[in-house]
């Protein structure tokens, strides 16, 4: 009976607190988000005595605060997706820039990494061009307009004018 009494007491307290917080919140979309969050908290509070899950476990899973466990794995997976998304975004922008300048290219490879400030930075950008004229144009542009980008320009190996 102690377990059921604990669940009922938790439900009553969670219901009272959620009603007070909901009444004090502003109207509009913020209220809808707040109600969703309150509902999740109430469900967690109701399930906690039955499952033995502690609040630290929930925070660790959600925010990756624990040094080991599911939070750390999730955090590392999201970090790799962030880097891949940044590489794709930079690649598309560089391709658009090259096309707008009339430079032909056969491939663009972008590598990104996290810097010391935990920001995603361009590690290297490699552009392969099919002709010497494109190589010269891109070399000139890299000195004037792309000076902060670590750009490597390669000429295709099957180019006959070398």
C-alpha positions as CSV (number, residue, x, y, z in Angstrom):
1,X,0.0,0.0,0.0
2,X,3.0,2.3,0.6
3,X,3.8,2.3,-3.2
4,X,0.3,3.2,-4.2
5,X,0.1,5.9,-1.5
6,X,3.3,7.4,-2.8
7,X,2.0,7.4,-6.4
8,X,-1.2,9.1,-5.3
9,X,0.6,11.7,-3.2
10,X,3.0,12.4,-6.1
11,X,0.1,12.8,-8.5
12,X,-1.7,15.2,-6.2
13,X,1.4,17.4,-5.7
14,X,2.3,17.3,-9.4
15,X,-1.3,18.2,-10.3
16,X,-1.4,21.2,-7.9
17,X,2.0,22.5,-9.0
18,X,1.2,22.1,-12.7
19,X,-2.2,23.9,-12.2
20,X,-0.5,26.9,-10.5
21,X,2.3,27.1,-13.1
22,X,-0.2,26.8,-16.0
23,X,-2.4,29.6,-14.5
24,X,0.6,31.9,-14.1
25,X,2.0,31.4,-17.6
26,X,1.4,33.7,-20.5
27,X,-1.2,32.9,-23.2
28,X,-0.3,31.7,-26.7
29,X,2.2,29.3,-28.0
30,X,4.3,29.5,-24.9
31,X,1.4,28.2,-22.9
32,X,1.0,25.2,-25.2
33,X,4.7,24.3,-24.9
34,X,4.6,24.8,-21.2
35,X,1.5,22.5,-20.9
36,X,3.4,19.8,-22.9
37,X,6.4,20.1,-20.6
38,X,4.2,20.0,-17.5
39,X,2.4,16.9,-18.8
40,X,5.8,15.2,-19.4
41,X,6.9,16.1,-15.9
42,X,3.7,14.8,-14.4
43,X,4.0,11.5,-16.3
44,X,7.6,11.1,-15.1
45,X,6.6,11.9,-11.5
46,X,3.9,9.3,-11.7
47,X,6.2,6.6,-13.1
48,X,9.2,7.4,-10.9
49,X,8.0,5.5,-7.8
50,X,7.0,2.5,-9.9
51,X,10.2,2.3,-12.0
52,X,12.8,3.5,-9.5
53,X,14.1,6.1,-12.0
54,X,15.8,9.0,-10.3
55,X,15.7,12.6,-11.5
56,X,19.5,12.4,-12.2
57,X,18.9,9.5,-14.6
58,X,16.4,11.5,-16.5
59,X,18.6,14.5,-16.8
60,X,21.5,12.4,-17.8
61,X,19.6,10.8,-20.6
62,X,18.2,14.1,-21.8
63,X,21.2,16.3,-21.6
64,X,24.1,13.9,-21.6
65,X,25.2,15.1,-18.2
66,X,26.5,11.8,-17.1
67,X,30.0,10.8,-17.9
68,X,28.9,7.4,-19.2
69,X,25.7,5.8,-20.4
70,X,23.1,6.6,-23.0
71,X,23.5,10.4,-22.8
72,X,27.2,10.3,-23.9
73,X,26.4,8.0,-26.9
74,X,23.6,10.3,-28.0
75,X,25.7,13.4,-27.6
76,X,28.6,11.9,-29.8
77,X,26.1,10.8,-32.5
78,X,24.5,14.3,-32.6
79,X,28.0,15.9,-32.8
80,X,28.9,13.8,-35.9
81,X,25.6,14.7,-37.5
82,X,26.3,18.4,-36.8
83,X,29.7,18.1,-38.5
84,X,28.3,16.2,-41.5
85,X,25.6,18.9,-41.9
86,X,28.1,21.7,-41.7
87,X,30.3,19.9,-44.3
88,X,27.4,19.5,-46.7
89,X,26.3,23.1,-46.2
90,X,29.7,24.5,-46.9
91,X,30.2,22.3,-49.9
92,X,26.9,23.5,-51.4
93,X,27.8,27.1,-50.8
94,X,31.3,26.7,-52.3
95,X,29.8,25.0,-55.4
96,X,27.3,27.8,-55.8
97,X,30.2,30.3,-55.4
98,X,32.3,28.6,-58.0
99,X,29.4,28.4,-60.5
100,X,28.6,32.1,-60.0
101,X,32.3,32.9,-60.9
102,X,32.3,30.6,-64.0
103,X,34.7,28.1,-62.6
104,X,34.3,24.5,-63.7
105,X,35.1,21.8,-61.1
106,X,34.8,18.0,-60.9
107,X,34.7,17.6,-57.1
108,X,34.6,19.5,-53.9
109,X,35.5,17.9,-50.6
110,X,35.0,19.7,-47.3
111,X,36.3,18.6,-43.9
112,X,35.1,20.2,-40.7
113,X,36.0,19.7,-37.0
114,X,35.2,21.3,-33.7
115,X,37.7,23.9,-32.6
116,X,38.9,24.8,-29.0
117,X,35.7,26.9,-28.5
118,X,33.5,23.9,-29.4
119,X,32.4,25.6,-32.7
120,X,32.4,23.8,-36.0
121,X,35.2,25.1,-38.2
122,X,36.4,24.3,-41.7
123,X,39.5,22.1,-41.5
124,X,40.1,21.9,-45.2
125,X,38.4,22.5,-48.5
126,X,39.7,20.7,-51.6
127,X,38.5,21.6,-55.1
128,X,39.5,19.6,-58.2
129,X,39.3,21.5,-61.4
130,X,39.5,20.1,-65.0
131,X,41.5,22.8,-66.7
132,X,44.5,25.1,-66.0
133,X,42.4,28.2,-66.7
134,X,40.0,27.2,-63.9
135,X,43.0,26.5,-61.6
136,X,44.4,30.0,-62.3
137,X,41.0,31.7,-61.7
138,X,40.4,29.8,-58.5
139,X,43.9,30.5,-57.3
140,X,43.4,34.3,-57.8
141,X,40.0,34.1,-56.1
142,X,41.3,32.2,-53.1
143,X,43.9,34.9,-52.5
144,X,41.4,37.8,-52.7
145,X,38.0,36.5,-51.6
146,X,38.5,33.2,-49.8
147,X,41.5,34.2,-47.7
148,X,40.2,32.6,-44.4
149,X,39.4,29.2,-46.0
150,X,42.1,26.5,-46.0
151,X,41.6,25.8,-49.7
152,X,43.6,23.2,-51.7
153,X,43.2,23.4,-55.4
154,X,44.0,20.3,-57.5
155,X,44.2,19.9,-61.2
156,X,42.7,16.7,-62.6
157,X,45.4,14.2,-63.4
158,X,44.0,13.4,-66.9
159,X,44.5,17.1,-67.9
160,X,46.7,17.0,-71.0
161,X,48.0,20.6,-70.8
162,X,50.4,19.9,-67.9
